[in-house]
Amino acid sequence: MGLFANLQSSLNALNAFQESLTVAQNNVSNASTAGYAKQLATLDALPFQARTGLTGGVQGGPPLSTRDEYLEQAVRYQQSALGSFTAQSQALNGIQPIFDVTGQSGIVAALNNMFQSFSAWSASPDSAAAQQNVLTSAQDLGMSFQQAAATLSSVTSNVNNNIDSTVSQINTLAAQVVNYNLQQSQQGGTTNSGLDAHLHDTLETLSGLAGITARFESDGSVTLLMGGQTPLVIGTHQYSIQSSYSGTANPVNPNAPPAAHIVDANGQDVTATVAGGTLGGLLTVRNTVLPSLQGDGQQAGALNQIAKQVADRVNQILATGLDPAGNAGTPLFTYDASSGADSAQTLAINPNITANTLAALDPGPPQVANGIALTLSNLGNSTAAADTIGGKSILDFLNGQTQIIGQQVANASSSQTVAQQSVTQAQALRTQQSGVSLDAEAINIMDLQRGYQAVSKMITVIDGLTDTLINMIQ
């Protein structure tokens, strides 16, 4: 093999080392770029056959990505779970103060105070102070229910806004995936490391918003499905989703908040297919937790059930008694009975009742001066069929709702912590596979530098031999 063949082989080697150095430099530059996967330089051996002029040597090949899609999918799955539990935890934290487990505030405290005022009244049925305390505690209870209903309404509005915002973000990110597919088609399927990094960062963000499935097609494009069924992106076409709010047909409670729905590009309701991510967590709170408390088109909700039962039974018991003037008892509470979902937000003390019209006397027989007041003081714990809600006493039912909300908050919080740890672990495994190590890249650059120097020496030797040969010819 001649000097010029050796020179050509050395030149190929220099170019290969240069390409490898470029790959290493690119890795170092993008070490902190979100979604970037380490690239590996490749060296391809050239055929050697001296008789036919094939000089052999080495040349640089296309860089290889270390990305593992299985690890990427694992990260996306954990991000989806984290997004769901985080959304639930934040929304539920706004509800918990209504049902204070300590009994120091909220409806629990107001209801206990009212039953205590009944008890004090039963001990002194003719006491003006005790009678006024009953009215005050009843007024406070009405305000407490109204505030609770307003809080639930505010939480509902916030969740609706968050659902709308999340849907908008999903559509925006899906548009970025469409743009990626468009660029891929223009590049003939060749993957650019920077474009690939942006895609996977987008997919990871999307997975935190909704449970998505990303399928990589043979042409390099990505098909994006929400919940494994609803298309968001196919090729260069985007299918946007929308949020809507509508109630059921012929509702039992016409004034109840409507349910939240997610509809696809064809207007089909796909709410049931949304699982995981921020959107899934918000829908769980919006369509399951909140209706169980404030009601919907088909159910009154626990808060309205308690308000209605307390008002009805107190009024019914008072109606059977006599006030100091011998008149039938006046109702203590009023509320809008036209819709089961309005009881709590409209509960208030009867504006026509006064302290001296409170009926403490049970006409019997036998006649008991404090009989009505005594019955009211025991109402909260009464298990008589007429006094219960779902087979439970009023206070037991309320305590049960308090425990349910507390448990939901605790579960969401603990699940969020576990999900965050799982995300961290999945990301760590991905980093081991495709993350950039600056120390490893430094060692790689030093090795390439030595190879570069060796080839340079080879070229220097060839240059010297060429000079000698020319001098000999002269």
Backbone hydrogen bonds, N-H to C=O, Kabsch-Sander energy under -0.5 kcal/mol:
donor,donor_aa,acceptor,acceptor_aa,energy
6,N,2,G,-2.2
7,L,3,L,-2.4
8,Q,4,F,-2.3
9,S,5,A,-2.4
10,S,6,N,-2.3
11,L,7,L,-2.3
12,N,8,Q,-2.3
13,A,9,S,-1.9
14,L,10,S,-2.5
15,N,11,L,-2.4
16,A,12,N,-2.2
17,F,13,A,-2.6
18,Q,14,L,-2.3
19,E,15,N,-2.3
20,S,16,A,-2.2
21,L,17,F,-2.5
22,T,18,Q,-2.0
23,V,19,E,-2.1
24,A,20,S,-2.3
25,Q,21,L,-2.7
26,N,22,T,-2.4
27,N,23,V,-2.2
28,V,24,A,-2.3
29,S,25,Q,-2.6
30,N,26,N,-1.6
31,A,28,V,-1.2
33,T,30,N,-1.5
36,Y,33,T,-1.9
38,K,434,S,-3.2
40,L,64,L,-3.3
42,T,61,G,-0.6
44,D,59,Q,-3.3
46,L,57,G,-2.6
49,Q,54,L,-2.7
52,T,49,Q,-1.0
53,G,49,Q,-0.6
53,G,50,A,-0.9
54,L,49,Q,-2.1
55,T,53,G,-0.8
56,G,47,P,-1.6
59,Q,44,D,-2.3
61,G,42,T,-2.9
64,L,40,L,-3.0
66,T,38,K,-2.2
69,E,67,R,-0.6
72,E,68,D,-2.1
73,Q,69,E,-2.5
74,A,70,Y,-1.8
75,V,71,L,-2.0
76,R,72,E,-2.4
77,Y,73,Q,-2.4
78,Q,74,A,-2.0
79,Q,75,V,-2.4
80,S,76,R,-2.0
81,A,77,Y,-1.8
82,L,78,Q,-2.5
83,G,79,Q,-2.6
84,S,80,S,-1.8
85,F,81,A,-2.3
86,T,82,L,-2.4
87,A,83,G,-2.0
88,Q,84,S,-2.2
89,S,85,F,-2.5
90,Q,86,T,-2.3
91,A,87,A,-2.1
92,L,88,Q,-2.8
93,N,89,S,-1.8
94,G,90,Q,-0.6
94,G,91,A,-0.9
95,I,92,L,-1.1
96,Q,92,L,-2.0
98,I,95,I,-1.9
99,F,95,I,-0.6
99,F,96,Q,-1.1
100,D,97,P,-0.5
100,D,98,I,-0.7
101,V,99,F,-0.6
103,G,100,D,-1.6
107,I,98,I,-1.4
109,A,105,S,-1.2
110,A,106,G,-2.1
111,L,107,I,-3.0
112,N,108,V,-2.1
113,N,109,A,-2.4
114,M,110,A,-1.8
115,F,111,L,-2.2
116,Q,112,N,-2.1
117,S,113,N,-2.1
118,F,114,M,-2.0
119,S,115,F,-1.9
120,A,116,Q,-2.4
121,W,117,S,-2.1
122,S,118,F,-2.3
123,A,119,S,-1.3
124,S,120,A,-1.3
127,S,124,S,-1.8
131,Q,127,S,-2.4
132,Q,128,A,-2.6
133,N,129,A,-2.0
134,V,130,A,-1.6
135,L,131,Q,-1.7
136,T,132,Q,-2.5
137,S,133,N,-2.7
138,A,134,V,-2.3
139,Q,135,L,-2.4
140,D,136,T,-2.4
141,L,137,S,-2.2
142,G,138,A,-2.2
143,M,139,Q,-2.2
144,S,140,D,-2.4
145,F,141,L,-2.4
146,Q,142,G,-2.2
147,Q,143,M,-2.7
148,A,144,S,-2.3
149,A,145,F,-2.6
150,A,146,Q,-2.3
151,T,147,Q,-2.5
152,L,148,A,-2.5
153,S,149,A,-2.1
154,S,150,A,-2.4
155,V,151,T,-2.8
156,T,152,L,-2.5
157,S,153,S,-2.2
158,N,154,S,-2.4
159,V,155,V,-2.8
160,N,156,T,-2.5
161,N,157,S,-2.3
162,N,158,N,-2.4
163,I,159,V,-2.6
164,D,160,N,-2.5
165,S,161,N,-2.5
166,T,162,N,-2.6
167,V,163,I,-2.6
168,S,164,D,-2.0
169,Q,165,S,-2.3
170,I,166,T,-2.5
171,N,167,V,-2.2
172,T,168,S,-2.1
173,L,169,Q,-2.6
174,A,170,I,-2.4
175,A,171,N,-1.7
176,Q,172,T,-1.1
177,V,173,L,-1.6
178,V,174,A,-2.0
179,N,175,A,-2.0
180,Y,176,Q,-1.9
181,N,177,V,-2.5
182,L,178,V,-2.2
183,Q,179,N,-2.3
184,Q,180,Y,-2.5
185,S,181,N,-2.1
186,Q,182,L,-1.6
187,Q,183,Q,-1.5
188,G,185,S,-0.7
189,G,184,Q,-2.4
190,T,187,Q,-1.1
196,D,192,N,-2.9
197,A,193,S,-2.1
198,H,194,G,-2.0
199,L,195,L,-2.0
200,H,196,D,-2.3
201,D,197,A,-2.1
202,T,198,H,-2.1
203,L,199,L,-2.6
204,E,200,H,-2.0
205,T,201,D,-2.1
206,L,202,T,-2.6
207,S,203,L,-2.2
208,G,204,E,-1.1
209,L,205,T,-0.7
209,L,206,L,-1.1
210,A,206,L,-2.2
211,G,275,A,-0.6
211,G,276,G,-0.8
212,I,210,A,-0.6
213,T,225,L,-2.9
215,R,213,T,-0.6
215,R,223,T,-2.8
216,F,214,A,-0.5
217,E,215,R,-0.6
217,E,221,S,-2.8
220,G,217,E,-1.8
223,T,215,R,-3.0
224,L,222,V,-0.5
224,L,233,V,-2.6
225,L,213,T,-2.4
225,L,223,T,-0.5
226,M,230,T,-3.7
227,G,211,G,-3.1
227,G,225,L,-0.5
229,Q,226,M,-1.6
230,T,226,M,-2.3
232,L,224,L,-3.2
233,V,224,L,-1.8
234,I,237,H,-2.3
237,H,234,I,-1.8
239,Y,232,L,-3.0
240,S,238,Q,-0.6
242,Q,263,V,-2.3
244,S,261,H,-2.5
246,S,259,A,-1.5
252,V,297,G,-2.4
253,N,297,G,-1.9
256,A,253,N,-1.7
259,A,246,S,-1.0
261,H,244,S,-3.3
263,V,242,Q,-2.6
264,D,268,Q,-2.5
267,G,264,D,-2.0
270,V,262,I,-3.3
270,V,268,Q,-0.6
271,T,262,I,-0.5
273,T,270,V,-1.4
274,V,270,V,-0.5
274,V,271,T,-1.4
275,A,273,T,-0.7
277,G,80,S,-2.7
278,T,208,G,-1.9
279,L,209,L,-3.0
280,G,276,G,-1.4
281,G,277,G,-2.2
282,L,278,T,-2.6
283,L,279,L,-2.3
284,T,280,G,-1.8
285,V,281,G,-1.9
286,R,282,L,-2.9
287,N,283,L,-2.8
288,T,284,T,-1.2
289,V,284,T,-1.4
290,L,285,V,-2.8
292,S,288,T,-1.2
293,L,289,V,-0.7
293,L,290,L,-1.3
294,Q,290,L,-3.1
295,G,290,L,-0.5
295,G,291,P,-1.6
296,D,299,Q,-2.5
302,A,292,S,-2.9
303,L,293,L,-1.8
304,N,293,L,-0.8
305,Q,301,G,-2.2
306,I,302,A,-2.4
307,A,303,L,-2.1
308,K,304,N,-2.6
309,Q,305,Q,-2.5
310,V,306,I,-2.7
311,A,307,A,-2.4
312,D,308,K,-3.0
313,R,309,Q,-2.4
314,V,310,V,-2.3
315,N,311,A,-2.3
316,Q,312,D,-2.7
317,I,313,R,-2.7
318,L,314,V,-2.4
319,A,315,N,-1.9
320,T,316,Q,-0.7
320,T,317,I,-0.9
321,G,318,L,-1.6
322,L,361,L,-2.1
323,D,327,N,-2.7
326,G,323,D,-2.7
329,G,318,L,-0.7
329,G,321,G,-1.7
330,T,357,T,-1.0
334,T,348,A,-2.6
337,A,335,Y,-0.8
342,D,339,S,-1.9
346,T,342,D,-1.2
347,L,343,S,-0.7
347,L,344,A,-0.7
348,A,334,T,-2.1
350,N,332,L,-2.8
353,I,350,N,-1.5
357,T,354,T,-1.6
358,L,355,A,-1.2
360,A,358,L,-0.9
361,L,322,L,-1.7
362,D,368,V,-3.1
368,V,362,D,-2.8
371,G,368,V,-1.3
372,I,360,A,-1.8
373,A,360,A,-0.9
374,L,370,N,-2.6
375,T,371,G,-2.2
376,L,372,I,-2.3
377,S,373,A,-1.9
378,N,374,L,-1.1
379,L,376,L,-1.0
381,N,378,N,-0.8
382,S,378,N,-0.7
382,S,379,L,-0.9
387,D,384,A,-1.9
388,T,384,A,-0.9
388,T,385,A,-0.6
389,I,392,K,-3.2
392,K,389,I,-1.3
394,I,379,L,-0.5
395,L,380,G,-2.4
397,F,393,S,-2.9
398,L,394,I,-2.3
399,N,395,L,-2.9
400,G,396,D,-2.3
401,Q,397,F,-2.0
402,T,398,L,-2.3
403,Q,399,N,-2.4
404,I,400,G,-2.3
405,I,401,Q,-2.5
406,G,402,T,-2.4
407,Q,403,Q,-2.7
408,Q,404,I,-2.5
409,V,405,I,-2.5
410,A,406,G,-2.4
411,N,407,Q,-2.9
412,A,408,Q,-2.4
413,S,409,V,-2.4
414,S,410,A,-2.8
415,S,411,N,-2.6
416,Q,412,A,-2.0
417,T,413,S,-1.9
418,V,414,S,-2.4
419,A,415,S,-2.8
420,Q,416,Q,-2.3
421,Q,417,T,-1.9
422,S,418,V,-2.3
423,V,419,A,-2.5
424,T,420,Q,-2.3
425,Q,421,Q,-2.3
426,A,422,S,-2.7
427,Q,423,V,-2.7
428,A,424,T,-1.9
429,L,425,Q,-2.2
430,R,426,A,-1.9
431,T,427,Q,-2.4
432,Q,428,A,-2.1
433,Q,429,L,-1.3
434,S,430,R,-3.2
435,G,431,T,-2.3
437,S,435,G,-0.5
438,L,436,V,-0.6
441,E,437,S,-2.4
442,A,438,L,-2.0
443,I,439,D,-2.1
444,N,440,A,-2.3
445,I,441,E,-2.5
446,M,442,A,-2.0
447,D,443,I,-2.1
448,L,444,N,-2.4
449,Q,445,I,-2.3
450,R,446,M,-2.0
451,G,447,D,-2.2
452,Y,448,L,-2.6
453,Q,449,Q,-2.4
454,A,450,R,-2.4
455,V,451,G,-2.4
456,S,452,Y,-2.1
457,K,453,Q,-2.1
458,M,454,A,-1.8
459,I,455,V,-2.3
460,T,456,S,-2.2
461,V,457,K,-2.6
462,I,458,M,-2.5
463,D,459,I,-2.6
464,G,460,T,-2.3
465,L,461,V,-2.6
466,T,462,I,-2.5
467,D,463,D,-2.2
468,T,464,G,-2.3
469,L,465,L,-2.6
470,I,466,T,-2.4
471,N,467,D,-2.4
472,M,468,T,-2.2
473,I,469,L,-2.0
474,Q,470,I,-2.1
